[in-house]
Amino acid sequence: MNNPQKFFLIILLIASLPINVLADWQNLTDNLYKTGSQQAEISQRKAITIAQQHIKGRVLDIRRSDDIYRIKILSDQGSIHVVMVSAKDGTIKTGY
């Protein structure tokens, strides 16, 4: 390889380095900013919808502990119920 070809190759390698670094950084930040709902977990809103399909009424409180949403509902009949919904797949764990 002659000197102009070596020079061009070195410039090309140097120029492509930041693109690779930026692409890796973008992939890393995309994964860091994904929430539970983006990683095959249900949202708080979806958990409420699932709980209200099980118990008709007004939501008083919702809390998340690990992989379970705990949703407190005041039923249309006036009683308070707690429905536990899996944050992973939306299945009802308990409801009383």
FILOVEX-371910 format. One record per atom (N, C-alpha, C): residue in three letters; atom name; y, x, z. Coordinates in nm, 3 decimals, padded with zeros to 5 digits, always signed. Atoms other than C-alpha are relative to their C-alpha. Layout:
! residues N
<r 'ALA', 'CA', <Y, X, Z>> ...
This chain:
! residues 96
<r 'MET', 'N', <-00.117, +00.085, +00.000>> <r 'MET', 'CA', <+00.000, +00.000, +00.000>> <r 'MET', 'C', <+00.123, +00.089, +00.000>> <r 'ASN', 'N', <-00.123, -00.081, +00.001>> <r 'ASN', 'CA', <+00.341, +00.135, -00.085>> <r 'ASN', 'C', <+00.097, -00.051, +00.106>> <r 'ASN', 'N', <-00.095, +00.030, -00.107>> <r 'ASN', 'CA', <+00.640, +00.127, +00.147>> <r 'ASN', 'C', <+00.064, -00.138, -00.012>> <r 'PRO', 'N', <-00.057, +00.135, +00.006>> <r 'PRO', 'CA', <+00.805, -00.194, +00.011>> <r 'PRO', 'C', <-00.100, -00.108, +00.039>> <r 'GLN', 'N', <+00.101, +00.099, -00.037>> <r 'GLN', 'CA', <+00.477, -00.383, +00.052>> <r 'GLN', 'C', <-00.023, +00.000, +00.151>> <r 'LYS', 'N', <+00.015, -00.010, -00.145>> <r 'LYS', 'CA', <+00.433, -00.256, +00.408>> <r 'LYS', 'C', <+00.118, -00.063, +00.072>> <r 'PHE', 'N', <-00.121, +00.056, -00.059>> <r 'PHE', 'CA', <+00.791, -00.346, +00.489>> <r 'PHE', 'C', <-00.003, -00.153, -00.008>> <r 'PHE', 'N', <+00.006, +00.145, +00.019>> <r 'PHE', 'CA', <+00.747, -00.698, +00.346>> <r 'PHE', 'C', <-00.105, -00.061, +00.093>> <r 'LEU', 'N', <+00.107, +00.050, -00.086>> <r 'LEU', 'CA', <+00.419, -00.745, +00.536>> <r 'LEU', 'C', <+00.044, -00.002, +00.147>> <r 'ILE', 'N', <-00.049, -00.006, -00.138>> <r 'ILE', 'CA', <+00.578, -00.635, +00.865>> <r 'ILE', 'C', <+00.103, -00.109, +00.026>> <r 'ILE', 'N', <-00.102, +00.105, -00.014>> <r 'ILE', 'CA', <+00.876, -00.869, +00.813>> <r 'ILE', 'C', <-00.067, -00.137, +00.004>> <r 'LEU', 'N', <+00.071, +00.127, +00.003>> <r 'LEU', 'CA', <+00.639, -01.155, +00.729>> <r 'LEU', 'C', <-00.072, -00.026, +00.132>> <r 'LEU', 'N', <+00.068, +00.015, -00.128>> <r 'LEU', 'CA', <+00.434, -01.094, +01.044>> <r 'LEU', 'C', <+00.098, -00.029, +00.113>> <r 'ILE', 'N', <-00.102, +00.022, -00.103>> <r 'ILE', 'CA', <+00.744, -01.076, +01.261>> <r 'ILE', 'C', <+00.059, -00.140, -00.012>> <r 'ALA', 'N', <-00.059, +00.132, +00.021>> <r 'ALA', 'CA', <+00.885, -01.393, +01.106>> <r 'ALA', 'C', <-00.097, -00.112, +00.038>> <r 'SER', 'N', <+00.097, +00.105, -00.030>> <r 'SER', 'CA', <+00.561, -01.587, +01.154>> <r 'SER', 'C', <-00.035, -00.007, +00.148>> <r 'LEU', 'N', <+00.032, -00.002, -00.143>> <r 'LEU', 'CA', <+00.519, -01.488, +01.519>> <r 'LEU', 'C', <+00.071, -00.111, +00.077>> <r 'PRO', 'N', <-00.065, +00.108, -00.075>> <r 'PRO', 'CA', <+00.786, -01.725, +01.657>> <r 'PRO', 'C', <-00.052, -00.138, -00.036>> <r 'ILE', 'N', <+00.053, +00.131, +00.040>> <r 'ILE', 'CA', <+00.640, -02.014, +01.457>> <r 'ILE', 'C', <-00.128, -00.028, +00.077>> <r 'ASN', 'N', <+00.124, +00.019, -00.075>> <r 'ASN', 'CA', <+00.301, -01.963, +01.618>> <r 'ASN', 'C', <+00.026, -00.022, +00.148>> <r 'VAL', 'N', <-00.035, +00.016, -00.142>> <r 'VAL', 'CA', <+00.453, -01.925, +01.963>> <r 'VAL', 'C', <+00.059, -00.138, +00.025>> <r 'LEU', 'N', <-00.061, +00.132, -00.015>> <r 'LEU', 'CA', <+00.662, -02.239, +01.917>> <r 'LEU', 'C', <-00.104, -00.111, -00.015>> <r 'ALA', 'N', <+00.104, +00.101, +00.019>> <r 'ALA', 'CA', <+00.362, -02.435, +01.790>> <r 'ALA', 'C', <-00.088, -00.011, +00.125>> <r 'ASP', 'N', <+00.079, +00.002, -00.122>> <r 'ASP', 'CA', <+00.157, -02.334, +02.094>> <r 'ASP', 'C', <+00.077, -00.062, +00.116>> <r 'TRP', 'N', <-00.084, +00.056, -00.106>> <r 'TRP', 'CA', <+00.445, -02.418, +02.327>> <r 'TRP', 'C', <+00.013, -00.151, -00.016>> <r 'GLN', 'N', <-00.012, +00.144, +00.025>> <r 'GLN', 'CA', <+00.485, -02.760, +02.161>> <r 'GLN', 'C', <-00.129, -00.072, +00.042>> <r 'ASN', 'N', <+00.127, +00.061, -00.041>> <r 'ASN', 'CA', <+00.114, -02.838, +02.210>> <r 'ASN', 'C', <-00.013, -00.004, +00.152>> <r 'LEU', 'N', <+00.006, -00.006, -00.145>> <r 'LEU', 'CA', <+00.135, -02.729, +02.572>> <r 'LEU', 'C', <+00.089, -00.106, +00.063>> <r 'THR', 'N', <-00.091, +00.098, -00.058>> <r 'THR', 'CA', <+00.440, -02.943, +02.647>> <r 'THR', 'C', <-00.042, -00.142, -00.033>> <r 'ASP', 'N', <+00.050, +00.134, +00.032>> <r 'ASP', 'CA', <+00.288, -03.243, +02.466>> <r 'ASP', 'C', <-00.104, -00.042, +00.102>> <r 'ASN', 'N', <+00.103, +00.032, -00.098>> <r 'ASN', 'CA', <-00.010, -03.227, +02.701>> <r 'ASN', 'C', <+00.056, -00.016, +00.140>> <r 'LEU', 'N', <-00.058, +00.010, -00.133>> <r 'LEU', 'CA', <+00.207, -03.177, +03.010>> <r 'LEU', 'C', <+00.073, -00.132, +00.019>> <r 'TYR', 'N', <-00.079, +00.121, -00.013>> <r 'TYR', 'CA', <+00.423, -03.481, +02.938>> <r 'TYR', 'C', <-00.079, -00.127, -00.026>> <r 'LYS', 'N', <+00.080, +00.120, +00.017>> <r 'LYS', 'CA', <+00.136, -03.719, +02.866>> <r 'LYS', 'C', <-00.026, -00.061, +00.136>> <r 'THR', 'N', <+00.024, +00.070, -00.125>> <r 'THR', 'CA', <+00.107, -03.980, +03.137>> <r 'THR', 'C', <-00.142, -00.053, +00.001>> <r 'GLY', 'N', <+00.128, +00.061, -00.012>> <r 'GLY', 'CA', <-00.208, -04.153, +03.260>> <r 'GLY', 'C', <-00.033, -00.098, -00.105>> <r 'SER', 'N', <+00.024, +00.097, +00.102>> <r 'SER', 'CA', <-00.160, -04.432, +03.013>> <r 'SER', 'C', <-00.024, +00.059, -00.136>> <r 'GLN', 'N', <+00.020, -00.068, +00.127>> <r 'GLN', 'CA', <-00.160, -04.179, +02.731>> <r 'GLN', 'C', <-00.130, +00.079, +00.000>> <r 'GLN', 'N', <+00.125, -00.074, -00.008>> <r 'GLN', 'CA', <-00.476, -04.011, +02.851>> <r 'GLN', 'C', <-00.112, -00.097, +00.038>> <r 'ALA', 'N', <+00.104, +00.101, -00.016>> <r 'ALA', 'CA', <-00.702, -04.317, +02.834>> <r 'ALA', 'C', <+00.004, -00.065, +00.138>> <r 'GLU', 'N', <-00.015, +00.075, -00.124>> <r 'GLU', 'CA', <-00.567, -04.472, +03.154>> <r 'GLU', 'C', <+00.093, -00.117, -00.027>> <r 'ILE', 'N', <-00.083, +00.118, +00.022>> <r 'ILE', 'CA', <-00.405, -04.812, +03.184>> <r 'ILE', 'C', <+00.132, +00.015, +00.075>> <r 'SER', 'N', <-00.133, -00.004, -00.062>> <r 'SER', 'CA', <-00.040, -04.863, +03.272>> <r 'SER', 'C', <+00.005, -00.095, +00.119>> <r 'GLN', 'N', <-00.023, +00.089, -00.113>> <r 'GLN', 'CA', <+00.094, -05.034, +03.580>> <r 'GLN', 'C', <+00.015, -00.144, -00.049>> <r 'ARG', 'N', <-00.020, +00.134, +00.058>> <r 'ARG', 'CA', <+00.200, -05.330, +03.364>> <r 'ARG', 'C', <-00.133, -00.062, -00.040>> <r 'LYS', 'N', <+00.131, +00.050, +00.042>> <r 'LYS', 'CA', <-00.152, -05.363, +03.220>> <r 'LYS', 'C', <-00.085, -00.036, +00.122>> <r 'ALA', 'N', <+00.075, +00.029, -00.123>> <r 'ALA', 'CA', <-00.304, -05.349, +03.570>> <r 'ALA', 'C', <+00.046, -00.133, +00.060>> <r 'ILE', 'N', <-00.053, +00.127, -00.050>> <r 'ILE', 'CA', <-00.075, -05.634, +03.677>> <r 'ILE', 'C', <-00.053, -00.116, -00.083>> <r 'THR', 'N', <+00.050, +00.105, +00.089>> <r 'THR', 'CA', <-00.177, -05.840, +03.374>> <r 'THR', 'C', <-00.147, -00.031, +00.029>> <r 'ILE', 'N', <+00.142, +00.019, -00.031>> <r 'ILE', 'CA', <-00.546, -05.787, +03.452>> <r 'ILE', 'C', <-00.017, -00.071, +00.134>> <r 'ALA', 'N', <+00.010, +00.062, -00.132>> <r 'ALA', 'CA', <-00.497, -05.879, +03.819>> <r 'ALA', 'C', <+00.042, -00.147, -00.005>> <r 'GLN', 'N', <-00.047, +00.138, +00.009>> <r 'GLN', 'CA', <-00.302, -06.194, +03.730>> <r 'GLN', 'C', <-00.094, -00.089, -00.081>> <r 'GLN', 'N', <+00.104, +00.079, +00.066>> <r 'GLN', 'CA', <-00.584, -06.303, +03.500>> <r 'GLN', 'C', <-00.109, -00.038, +00.100>> <r 'HIS', 'N', <+00.099, +00.024, -00.104>> <r 'HIS', 'CA', <-00.810, -06.282, +03.805>> <r 'HIS', 'C', <+00.053, -00.096, +00.107>> <r 'ILE', 'N', <-00.066, +00.084, -00.101>> <r 'ILE', 'CA', <-00.567, -06.441, +04.055>> <r 'ILE', 'C', <+00.135, -00.042, -00.058>> <r 'LYS', 'N', <-00.129, +00.051, +00.051>> <r 'LYS', 'CA', <-00.285, -06.664, +03.927>> <r 'LYS', 'C', <+00.101, +00.003, +00.113>> <r 'GLY', 'N', <-00.103, -00.004, -00.102>> <r 'GLY', 'CA', <+00.037, -06.603, +04.113>> <r 'GLY', 'C', <+00.104, +00.106, -00.027>> <r 'ARG', 'N', <-00.112, -00.094, +00.011>> <r 'ARG', 'CA', <+00.335, -06.379, +04.177>> <r 'ARG', 'C', <-00.037, +00.132, +00.067>> <r 'VAL', 'N', <+00.030, -00.133, -00.054>> <r 'VAL', 'CA', <+00.298, -06.005, +04.229>> <r 'VAL', 'C', <+00.102, +00.034, +00.109>> <r 'LEU', 'N', <-00.085, -00.039, -00.111>> <r 'LEU', 'CA', <+00.435, -05.898, +04.566>> <r 'LEU', 'C', <+00.017, +00.152, +00.008>> <r 'ASP', 'N', <-00.003, -00.145, -00.014>> <r 'ASP', 'CA', <+00.347, -05.529, +04.553>> <r 'ASP', 'C', <-00.107, +00.062, -00.088>> <r 'ILE', 'N', <+00.102, -00.078, +00.071>> <r 'ILE', 'CA', <+00.164, -05.269, +04.345>> <r 'ILE', 'C', <+00.014, +00.145, +00.043>> <r 'ARG', 'N', <+00.003, -00.142, -00.038>> <r 'ARG', 'CA', <+00.062, -04.922, +04.456>> <r 'ARG', 'C', <-00.120, +00.065, -00.068>> <r 'ARG', 'N', <+00.111, -00.073, +00.059>> <r 'ARG', 'CA', <-00.153, -04.656, +04.301>> <r 'ARG', 'C', <-00.043, +00.111, +00.094>> <r 'SER', 'N', <+00.058, -00.107, -00.079>> <r 'SER', 'CA', <-00.384, -04.432, +04.497>> <r 'SER', 'C', <-00.117, +00.055, -00.080>> <r 'ASP', 'N', <+00.100, -00.064, +00.086>> <r 'ASP', 'CA', <-00.589, -04.187, +04.292>> <r 'ASP', 'C', <-00.018, -00.081, -00.128>> <r 'ASP', 'N', <+00.029, +00.072, +00.124>> <r 'ASP', 'CA', <-00.754, -04.395, +04.019>> <r 'ASP', 'C', <-00.006, -00.152, +00.020>> <r 'ILE', 'N', <+00.004, +00.143, -00.029>> <r 'ILE', 'CA', <-00.701, -04.740, +04.174>> <r 'ILE', 'C', <+00.141, -00.054, +00.018>> <r 'TYR', 'N', <-00.123, +00.077, -00.025>> <r 'TYR', 'CA', <-00.408, -04.981, +04.145>> <r 'TYR', 'C', <-00.034, -00.106, +00.103>> <r 'ARG', 'N', <+00.016, +00.104, -00.103>> <r 'ARG', 'CA', <-00.377, -05.203, +04.455>> <r 'ARG', 'C', <+00.113, -00.099, -00.022>> <r 'ILE', 'N', <-00.101, +00.100, +00.037>> <r 'ILE', 'CA', <-00.197, -05.523, +04.356>> <r 'ILE', 'C', <-00.010, -00.117, +00.097>> <r 'LYS', 'N', <-00.007, +00.111, -00.095>> <r 'LYS', 'CA', <-00.089, -05.779, +04.617>> <r 'LYS', 'C', <+00.064, -00.118, -00.072>> <r 'ILE', 'N', <-00.045, +00.118, +00.073>> <r 'ILE', 'CA', <-00.049, -06.130, +04.473>> <r 'ILE', 'C', <+00.010, -00.119, +00.095>> <r 'LEU', 'N', <-00.016, +00.128, -00.069>> <r 'LEU', 'CA', <+00.088, -06.451, +04.627>> <r 'LEU', 'C', <-00.048, -00.107, -00.097>> <r 'SER', 'N', <+00.059, +00.097, +00.093>> <r 'SER', 'CA', <-00.132, -06.719, +04.470>> <r 'SER', 'C', <+00.085, -00.127, -00.007>> <r 'ASP', 'N', <-00.071, +00.127, +00.017>> <r 'ASP', 'CA', <-00.003, -07.052, +04.345>> <r 'ASP', 'C', <-00.027, -00.095, +00.116>> <r 'GLN', 'N', <+00.034, +00.083, -00.116>> <r 'GLN', 'CA', <-00.174, -07.210, +04.649>> <r 'GLN', 'C', <+00.063, +00.052, +00.128>> <r 'GLY', 'N', <-00.071, -00.052, -00.116>> <r 'GLY', 'CA', <+00.027, -06.991, +04.888>> <r 'GLY', 'C', <-00.074, +00.107, +00.079>> <r 'SER', 'N', <+00.072, -00.105, -00.072>> <r 'SER', 'CA', <-00.238, -06.741, +04.996>> <r 'SER', 'C', <+00.022, +00.136, -00.067>> <r 'ILE', 'N', <-00.021, -00.136, +00.049>> <r 'ILE', 'CA', <-00.209, -06.365, +04.960>> <r 'ILE', 'C', <-00.135, +00.062, -00.032>> <r 'HIS', 'N', <+00.121, -00.065, +00.046>> <r 'HIS', 'CA', <-00.474, -06.177, +04.764>> <r 'HIS', 'C', <+00.031, +00.144, -00.037>> <r 'VAL', 'N', <-00.013, -00.139, +00.042>> <r 'VAL', 'CA', <-00.528, -05.807, +04.702>> <r 'VAL', 'C', <-00.106, +00.024, -00.107>> <r 'VAL', 'N', <+00.091, -00.030, +00.111>> <r 'VAL', 'CA', <-00.680, -05.707, +04.369>> <r 'VAL', 'C', <+00.007, +00.150, -00.026>> <r 'MET', 'N', <+00.007, -00.143, +00.030>> <r 'MET', 'CA', <-00.796, -05.352, +04.308>> <r 'MET', 'C', <-00.048, +00.016, -00.144>> <r 'VAL', 'N', <+00.030, -00.019, +00.142>> <r 'VAL', 'CA', <-00.795, -05.245, +03.942>> <r 'VAL', 'C', <-00.013, +00.149, -00.027>> <r 'SER', 'N', <+00.021, -00.140, +00.037>> <r 'SER', 'CA', <-00.933, -04.920, +03.806>> <r 'SER', 'C', <+00.108, +00.045, -00.097>> <r 'ALA', 'N', <-00.103, -00.054, +00.090>> <r 'ALA', 'CA', <-00.657, -04.710, +03.648>> <r 'ALA', 'C', <-00.064, +00.066, -00.121>> <r 'LYS', 'N', <+00.068, -00.066, +00.112>> <r 'LYS', 'CA', <-00.916, -04.546, +03.424>> <r 'LYS', 'C', <-00.037, -00.098, -00.110>> <r 'ASP', 'N', <+00.050, +00.089, +00.104>> <r 'ASP', 'CA', <-01.063, -04.847, +03.248>> <r 'ASP', 'C', <+00.042, -00.146, +00.016>> <r 'GLY', 'N', <-00.050, +00.135, -00.017>> <r 'GLY', 'CA', <-00.898, -05.161, +03.387>> <r 'GLY', 'C', <-00.098, -00.098, +00.060>> <r 'THR', 'N', <+00.095, +00.091, -00.062>> <r 'THR', 'CA', <-01.204, -05.303, +03.558>> <r 'THR', 'C', <+00.047, -00.037, +00.140>> <r 'ILE', 'N', <-00.035, +00.046, -00.134>> <r 'ILE', 'CA', <-01.155, -05.507, +03.873>> <r 'ILE', 'C', <-00.104, +00.054, +00.097>> <r 'LYS', 'N', <+00.090, -00.058, -00.100>> <r 'LYS', 'CA', <-01.301, -05.322, +04.170>> <r 'LYS', 'C', <-00.024, -00.098, +00.114>> <r 'THR', 'N', <+00.012, +00.105, -00.101>> <r 'THR', 'CA', <-01.230, -05.586, +04.435>> <r 'THR', 'C', <+00.113, -00.098, -00.019>> <r 'GLY', 'N', <-00.105, +00.101, +00.003>> <r 'GLY', 'CA', <-01.033, -05.902, +04.461>> <r 'GLY', 'C', <-00.031, -00.103, +00.107>> <r 'TYR', 'N', <+00.021, +00.098, -00.107>> <r 'TYR', 'CA', <-00.998, -06.116, +04.772>> <r 'TYR', 'C', <+00.128, -00.068, +00.035>> 
